[in-house]
């Protein structure tokens, strides 16, 4: 495994495609594959083994609920990304440089969360249909024991 000049981890892995490889279109046993998500999942697994977890409920725009355990110290965005929750794109990777991890926090949780900082307020201006009270960027919400039971709902789309 190595990191290329773009910061993407890659490895030569065995292709499990029964037909021509979806990525290369060729029938071959080995090909290069982006492995960054695997590395993130390893980090999440280590965090799970080391400490307590908080249950967070992610509700898709259509109403489908996903209840997942997220390790303390990660962000709500990382919990969604590592568990494959659709609706949180996280284009900037958690640097608070976009609004693609925007969610609406359940009304009973608004007062329990830390206050928004200036950068988060500025980025929420670019979010799809932000709510002045309930909108948050999940990359700015660190998971702690106090967030156990948090409920967030995804907007119709991320921009």
C-alpha positions in Angstrom: 0.0 0.0 0.0 1.3 3.5 -0.8 0.1 7.1 -0.9 0.2 8.7 -4.3 0.9 12.4 -5.0 -2.8 13.2 -4.5 -2.9 11.8 -1.0 -4.9 8.7 -2.0 -3.9 5.4 -0.6 -3.8 2.6 -3.1 -2.9 -1.0 -3.1 -2.8 -3.9 -5.5 -5.7 -6.1 -4.4 -7.3 -9.2 -5.8 -10.3 -8.3 -8.0 -13.4 -10.2 -7.1 -15.4 -9.3 -10.2 -16.9 -12.4 -11.9 -17.2 -10.5 -15.2 -14.7 -8.0 -16.6 -13.5 -5.7 -13.9 -15.8 -2.7 -13.4 -12.9 -0.4 -13.0 -10.6 -1.4 -15.8 -12.9 -3.4 -18.1 -10.4 -6.2 -18.3 -10.4 -9.7 -17.0 -7.5 -9.9 -14.8 -6.8 -11.1 -11.3 -5.0 -8.0 -9.8 -5.6 -4.3 -10.3 -5.0 -1.0 -8.5 -7.8 0.0 -6.2 -8.3 3.0 -4.0 -8.1 1.8 -0.4 -8.6 5.0 1.5 -12.0 4.0 2.9 -10.5 0.8 4.2 -7.9 2.7 6.1 -10.6 4.9 7.6 -12.6 1.9 8.6 -9.5 0.4 10.3 -9.1 3.7 12.3 -12.8 3.5 13.3 -12.4 -0.1 14.3 -9.5 0.8 16.5 -11.5 3.6 18.1 -14.3 1.2 18.8 -12.0 -1.3 20.5 -10.5 1.4 22.7 -13.4 3.3 24.1 -17.1 4.0 24.6 -19.5 4.6 21.8 -22.5 6.9 21.3 -25.6 5.9 19.4 -26.5 8.4 16.8 -29.6 8.2 14.6 -29.3 9.5 11.0 -32.6 10.0 9.2 -32.5 10.2 5.4 -34.7 12.8 3.7 -37.1 10.0 2.7 -37.5 9.0 6.3 -35.3 5.9 6.5 -33.5 5.7 9.8 -30.0 4.4 10.5 -29.0 3.9 14.1 -25.2 3.5 14.4 -22.6 3.5 17.2 -19.9 6.1 16.7 -16.7 6.1 18.8 -16.0 9.0 21.1 -13.5 11.4 19.5 -14.7 11.0 16.0 -17.1 13.5 14.4 -20.8 12.8 13.5 -19.7 13.1 9.8 -17.0 10.4 10.2 -19.6 8.2 11.8 -21.9 8.6 8.8 -19.0 8.2 6.3 -17.6 5.1 8.0 -21.0 3.4 8.3 -22.0 4.1 4.7 -24.9 6.4 5.6 -26.3 8.1 2.4 -27.0 11.8 2.3 -23.8 13.1 3.9 -21.2 13.6 1.2 -18.4 15.3 3.2 -16.6 16.5 0.1 -13.9 18.4 2.1 -13.2 15.5 4.4 -14.1 17.4 7.6 -12.2 20.6 7.1 -15.3 22.8 7.3 -14.6 24.0 3.8 -18.0 23.0 2.2 -21.5 22.4 3.4 -22.0 18.8 2.1 -22.3 17.4 5.6 -25.2 19.7 6.5 -28.0 18.2 8.7 -31.0 19.3 10.7 -30.6 18.5 14.4 -33.7 17.2 16.3 -35.3 20.1 18.1 -34.7 18.6 21.6 -31.0 18.4 20.8 -30.4 22.0 19.7 -29.6 23.3 23.1 -27.5 20.3 24.1 -24.9 20.8 21.4 -22.0 23.2 21.6 -22.5 26.6 20.0 -21.7 27.1 16.3 -18.4 28.9 15.6 -18.1 31.6 13.0 -16.6 29.4 10.3 -19.5 26.9 10.6 -22.0 29.8 10.4 -20.4 31.1 7.3 -20.4 27.6 5.6 -24.0 27.1 6.5 -24.9 30.1 4.3 -24.0 27.8 1.3 -26.1 24.8 2.5 -29.3 23.8 0.9 -32.3 25.3 2.7 -30.5 26.0 6.1 -32.6 26.4 9.3 -31.2 29.1 11.5 -31.7 27.1 14.7 -31.4 23.4 13.7 -28.8 23.4 10.8 -25.4 22.1 11.7 -22.3 20.7 9.9 -21.6 17.2 11.1 -17.9 17.7 10.7 -18.0 20.2 13.5 -19.8 17.9 16.0 -17.3 15.8 18.0 -18.9 12.7 19.5 -18.8 12.4 23.3 -20.9 10.5 25.8 -23.1 13.6 26.0 -24.2 13.0 22.4 -25.5 9.5 23.0 -29.0 9.4 21.4 -28.4 12.3 19.0 -30.9 12.5 16.1 -30.0 14.2 12.9 -32.0 14.5 9.7 -30.5 15.0 6.2 -31.8 17.7 3.9 -33.3 16.9 0.5 -29.9 17.4 -1.2 -26.4 18.6 -0.4 -24.8 21.5 -2.3 
